[in-house]
Amino acid sequence: MELRHLKYFLAVAEELNFTKASEKLFISQPPLSRQIAELEEELQAKLFIRNNKKVELTEAGKYFEKEVKNLFQNLERISVKTKKIAENVSGEFRIAYISSIYSSVISELIKHLKAQFPYVNFKLFEVSTTKQIDALEQGKIEMGIIRSPIQSPKIKSHLWFKDGFSLVYNKKSVQIKSENEILKLKDETFVFFNKDYAPHYHEVLLELCAFYGFTPKIIHEANNINSIVQLVKNGLGISIVPSNIAKNNQDPEIDFIELKKVNLFTNVSIITSKDDDSEITQSAVDFLLKKE
């Protein structure tokens, strides 16, 4: 049994007329009749009832028509997916991001990519900047979102946005009204990112405190921005976080003061491999760049 037998069968089943089916297939009627007869002989089942007036499907023919249609639909799906894989728009696409990036943007990105590339399995990983750089260089991820400078001959960096800093504190534990009063906090307990986890960011926070005239008393450390904010909410200290977090946090128990006097920012960048020019990567980068 060959695909042509099945195509010929479907043409006759749809037309219920050998003459019309042969015209549709651009062949003469005798070869068509012969192909159908060969198919029936191989199946050992009569598929059509033929008489001078009309052609009808037998019960076996009706069942066979349904299954052959499903078969061709599956073949089409397989062909499309094979083509997509060959075009590098199928398979797996791994995206890493830092915890201080607002998660709704990441969710929007995945929805955007899934709509464009339905055959791709997109995976998300919350990973520190240093580990993202290593993972991208080793081909373990396709794209990263980092905070800090990047120096690697293997990596292409796109500046997404510049992020400032904001003080975050528990309203009940700390009484402060403006940036001018920050020095009053010099004896307060601070919650910072772990130095080993985010060394560059840790240094920037120390610089900020130095600008305001004190060295922070760091008692608690965390590797996740949400953990830091939660510790502050629980009254275990105060912290300095990216302003991006402040803009998207509506918790009534905490408050933020943007640090406008100091001219310190961090670059939030999208990183990809310099060798990666895939359609998916370009679509992801373009989508994020339009969000800021």
N, C-alpha and C positions, 0 to 999 in steps of 0.2 A: 504494500500500500504506500503510495506516494502522496505528497501534498496536492499534486494536480488532480488526483482522484477526488479528494475532498473538496477542492474548489469547484470541480465540475458538478459534483453532487449538490453542493449548496446552490449553484446557479439554477439547476433543474428544480430543486426544492422550492426556490423562491419564485420561479416563473411558472412552475407546473406546466411547462410546455417546452419540448425538446428543441423546436425550431427557434423560439425566442431565446432560449438559453444558449444555443450554439451561436446565435448572432451576438449575444452579449459577450461571449467568450472569444469571438472572432475565429471560430473553427467551424467546419462543416458538421452537419448533423450525424452522419454515420460514425465518425471517430468518437463523437460524444456518447452516442448510444453504446459503442463498444467499451469505452472507459467505465460507464456505469455498470455494464454487464460484468466487467472484470471485478469491480468493487463488490458487487453482490455475490459473485462467486467466491471471492476471498473471505467475505463475512459469513458466507453460507446463510444469507438472509435476503429476502426480497424487500427492496426499499420502496419501490413504486408499483402502483397498479396502472397498467397502460391499456387503453383501448382507443378506438378511432376518434372518440369524442373528447376525452380528457385524460390527464395524468393526475394521479393522487398519491399521496404518501401513505404507506402502510403504517401500522402502529410502530413497527420496528424502525421504519423510515423517520417517523416523527421524533422518536427517541434519539436516533442517530443525528438528526438535524440539530437538535438542542445541544447535544454533546460536542458536535463539531464546531458549532458557533462558539461555545465556551472555549474550545481548544484554540481557535483562531484569536479570540480575545486575549488568552494567556500568551500566545505567541507574540502578539502585538506588545503586550506589557513587557515581556522578556526582551524584545527587540529594542524598545524604548530605553529600558534600564541599561542594557548593554551599551547602547550609544551614549547614555549619560555617563556611565563609568569611563568609557573611552575618552569623553570630553572633560573628565575630572570634575563632574558635578554630581557624583554619587560617592557612596562610601562613608567616611567618618571625617568630621571637622571639629577639632578640639580648640576651645577658647578658654584662656585663663584670665582672671581678673583679680584686682586687689579688693579687699573688703570695704574700702572707703569709697567705692563707686556705687552710686545709687542703683539698687537692684532692678528697679522698674525699667531703666534704660536697657539693661542687659536682656530683660524679658522681651522688650520691644524688638531688640535686635534679632533674637531667636525667632520670633514670630515672622519678622520680615524675611529672614533667610529661609525658613521652612516654606513660606509661600512661594518663594522663587525656586527652591531646590528641594522638592518633596521627597526625593530619594536619598537625601543625605541625613545621616545620623549625627546631630549636633550634640556635643558634650561640653558641659561647663565645669570649670574647676576654680575654686577660690585659692589663689596661690600668691605668696609674697613676690615682690619685685625681683629679688635676686634669683629665686628659684624659677621664675618665669623665663628669665634670660637664659639660664642653663637649659631649661626644657626646650626652648625655641631653637637654640643652637644644636641640640641633640635630636631635633625632629620629633619631639614628644608632644608638641602642640603646634597648631597652625597660626594662632594669633594670640597676642597678649595685650592686657591693658595695665600699664604700670605707672608708678609715681616716682620720679627721680630721673637724673640724666642716664643716658644709655650710650655706652661705647663698646661696640662690637662690629668687626668687619663683616659678620654674617647676618646682621640684623638691620632692617630698614625701619626707621622710626617716623611716625606721623604725629605732630603735636595736636592733641585733641582740644585741650583747653588749659588755661593757667588758673590754678586754684589758690585762693587766699586761705587765711586761718581765722578761726573763731574760738573764743573761750567758751567752754560748756561747764555749767555748774547746776547743782541742785538748789532750787529756789528757797527751800526751807533751811538749808545748811549754810548758805553763803549769802551775805547781804552786799551786793555790789550793783551799781547802777550804770556805770559807763567805763569806757576804756581807760579813762584818766585815773581810775581807782585800782588798777590792777596790782600796783605795788603792795597794796594792803594784803594781797594773797601770798606774800613771800613765805609765810609760815604754814600755809595750808598743805595738806597732803595732795600730791599729784598722781594721776594715773597716766602712764605713757605707753607707747608701743615698746615692745622688747627690742633692745639694741641689736641683738643678733638677728632678729627677724626682719627689721627694717632699719638698718644702720644709718642710711642717708636721712630718712625722715626723723629719726631720733635726734640726730645732730641739728637739724633745722629747728626742732622744738626747743632745744637748749639755747640756740641762737636767739630765738624769740624771747625767751625768758630773760636772757642777758640784756636784750634791748630795753626791757622794762625795768632793769636794775636789780635782778635777783637770780639766784640759782634755785631751781625747783627741788623740793623735797619729794623725790620719787619713791613711793612706797609700794605701789602696785604696778605691775606690767601685764600687758595682754598682747596677743597676736592678731586680734580682730577688732575692728572699729566698733562693731555692735557690742562687743563685750566691754569695751572702754566706756561707751555711753551708758550701758546698763550699770556698771560699777558707780558711775557718777550719779545716776538716778537713785541708786541705793544708799547714797550718802557717804561713800567710801573715799571720796576725793573729788578733785576738779581736774579738768584736762584741757588741752588745746587740740582741736580737730579741724579737718578741712572744712572750709565754708560750704562746700558742696553738701556735706552732711547736715549742716545747720539749715540749709534751705529746704531740706526735705524731711525734717523731723518736726512733728506736731505734738510731741509729748508735753502735756501741761505741767509736769513736775520738774522739768528742766528748762533752762533758758540759755541763750547764746549771745555773746557780744563779739561782733566782728572786729578784728584787730586791723584797723585801717592805717594807723600811724607808721607801722613798720612796713618797709618795702620788701617783703619776703613772700615769694610764691613758690609753688611746686608745679612742675609741668606734668600733666597727665597725658601720657602718650599711648598710641596704638602701635604695637610692634609686630612685624611680620618678617619672615625670612627674605633676604635679598634675592633669593632664587625663586621665590613664589610669585608667579604672575597669574594665578588661577582666577577664574571668574567669581568664585565664591569669596575669596579673600578680598578682591576688589569691591565687591558688593557690600561686604561687611564694613570695610574701611569707609567707603563713601557714605553709608548709612549713618555711621557714628559721627563723621565730620559734619554732617548736616544737622546734627542734634545740638550743636553748640554755636 
